Amino acid sequence: MTVTAAPLRPTACSEGEDDSSRTAELRAAVDQEILDLLGWTDEVGMLFFPYDHHLLGMPKCRVTGCSQASVARQLCEGCRLRWRQAGRPDVDEYVEHARPGTRRTGVADCSVKGCPRPFRSWRNPICSTHLAQLTRLQVTLEEFLVRDDVVPLLAFGHCEALACHRKRDGRSPYCHGHRVRWSSAVKRGLSTHDEARWRRTAAPVSANNEVSLRGLAARVVAEILYGIQARTREGLHTTQPVLRMLTNRLRELELPSLTAVDLDQVSRGERGFCSSLVTQVGRFGLTPEGERAKDVWNGAVFGHAGYLRFTGIH
């Protein structure tokens, strides 16, 4: 699926000259190879984890035709549930005959050629206006798509939630998912005065292997991209669920850098991963020559774990 998105808008976290320089240095240190592997572009601001990489993301469910990522490197949650209901047979035998679930995630454009509006659902892969036209004409979808009087419509624009790359499906400023979320937030007591902050901090509507870095400070984005690269080079596994949870929390906190995170502000499951990213970013730019002038040396620069402390020597 080709993803298009509105240009990234600046966040509330501004950078000083030194921070801006550090951000540029971190970003320049990320190889294009890993950016291509993750489907990253600065315009879209989304990571798309590959299904076949041994250190990035999670493999696709083994059931033929299932588009979900596996949760146990074998089956997705839905197929795993059906496998348990079938009496937990041998997995290799099960996947040969199992049928995937009907639930699919993600959004694509309307199936009418050239129509940029999002479709209603995977079952009805055309936008709401074209679906109403189809219902009125009482023809099949195949017949509808080849009619001369079926023409593409103008787009409504992109969702106003900063983290979201999806398109609006009507006059609301949000995509379908965020329109429902905002309505729910209002019912829970959130006032319209809070809407601007809600737009900045609302989590994206997640699907499969996607992780949105939209709405995060530029420094945080650079730190995450560099940290993923450094972890991968060290043979450490990075999955989309834990990164997604961390980025959603960082967006809520509106912090300018990962180094500003208090680990008590994130959940237990995110702390180790966050600490790892901070460690990788902290090692960036260190050299043996630079460390030798300090009282405390970072052992990683010399190929060792921990720190070498010389504070007791006078």
Disulfide bonds with the S-S distance in Angstrom:
none
